[in-house]
Amino acid sequence: MIDALLYIAGIAIVLVGIALSIGLHEIGHLVPAKIFGVRVSQYMIGFGPTVKSWFRNGTEYGLKAIPLGGYILMVGMYPPEAKKPYRGPFANWIRDARSQVRVGISEGDENRQFYKLSAPKKLTIMLGGPFMNLVLGIVLIVLALSGIGTMQTTMTVNQVYPCIEASADGACPAGVPESPASVAGLIAGDKVTAVNGNAVISWSEAVAELSKSQSSPSTLTVLRSGSLLQLPILPTFMESQVFSQSGEALTDAAGLPVTELRPILGIQLQADMVPVGIGESWGFAMAATGAMASFVLDLPNQVYQVASSTFGFGERNPNGAVSILGVGQLAGELTAADIGLGAKLASLLLLIGSLNLALFVFNMIPLLPLDGGHVAGALYESTKRRLSMLFSKKDPGPIDSARALPLAYGVWVLLIFTGAILIVADLVNPIRLG
């Protein structure tokens, strides 16, 4: 029962985090729009029927029934129809959309319309939303890693195994020798402070010191009940795979795994939440942003892989794309896992931070209706005007982004299709932790 409640709590926390992230994204658009004098008619969190709304300074603020999105409505997103109207195959769609956007524009709004802004002001408004997600993502990641920490092994012994080949219940097969730690007299609670007289503060340092004496005993200095003890120990050395700092298995020029002899003592070390430095967590956040950009660029392939695994043509990649449903499932498993409150909180902050980085990168794709599409439009408008001034031509005026609506509709259809595939995959073939 408790596990089920924790699972539900994890989902609820992430949903609230997503709603807040979307709300801040829209504030990133709202604040500069108001500063530049654009009338914002609506600021809404969610979609569907309105649950509650109120008016303030000419803007309707409200909450919708489905808190998985949000938007602001700015007056005059599209300019009036030109003297020579568009006559293409989607002319009726564009005309209807333009009419709907321009409904309610009064005489007092003549100079408060979005399309009349300069390109730099349009860029500031449209970049405000993704920028908020970028800042929030970095802040949450730094808070998780430097404020709470990551699970790291300490120098304190948690358990001593009677032999290296002990089973899960601690039993040793007949004839198997005692573990080096058991022979040396190590016990749970001992804290290793030095190896062969050299102080060590991490287990990697201890391993390096032990590896210097592979054929003769080493001396461990341990802190036990406030006293320092010297314990001679002869580790067992075994061939082990070598991994890079990023966790990838190293291979040689022939593609064979790189291995090394590593000392085995027969102990399990305690793991605690250890905060990392601000510089390290900042670097991790920057690397995560770059990795998210690569992931979004690879999204078509990710969706194909998910679809293949869902319909039985392959195994699902545990690091692949998920829907909002999958994110909720992962959050639920995190809060239900037996990893300690600090680890749960840090993991949830990292998850929500990563979602914000995804929102930042995804919204920067230069296609309407995404923010990146409006950014691309503003840059095109600025370039067009500058070229006209350079060649002493008439100001071409603002671009008519309404003419790009057919592309926007196509992108919407693609996004809905992609979301449907991911949701089905998360229902029938969910990603599990561990």
PyMOL commands that set and color helices and strands:
alter all, ss='L'
color gray80, all
select helices_A, chain A and resi 2-35+91-101+107-109+114-116+119-148+180-184+203-211+278-297+299-310+324-336+341-363+371-390+401-428
alter helices_A, ss='H'
color red, helices_A
select strands_A, chain A and resi 40-56+59-74+150-160+191-195+198-199+218-224+227-233+236-241+259-264+267-274
alter strands_A, ss='S'
color yellow, strands_A
deselect
rebuild
show_as cartoon
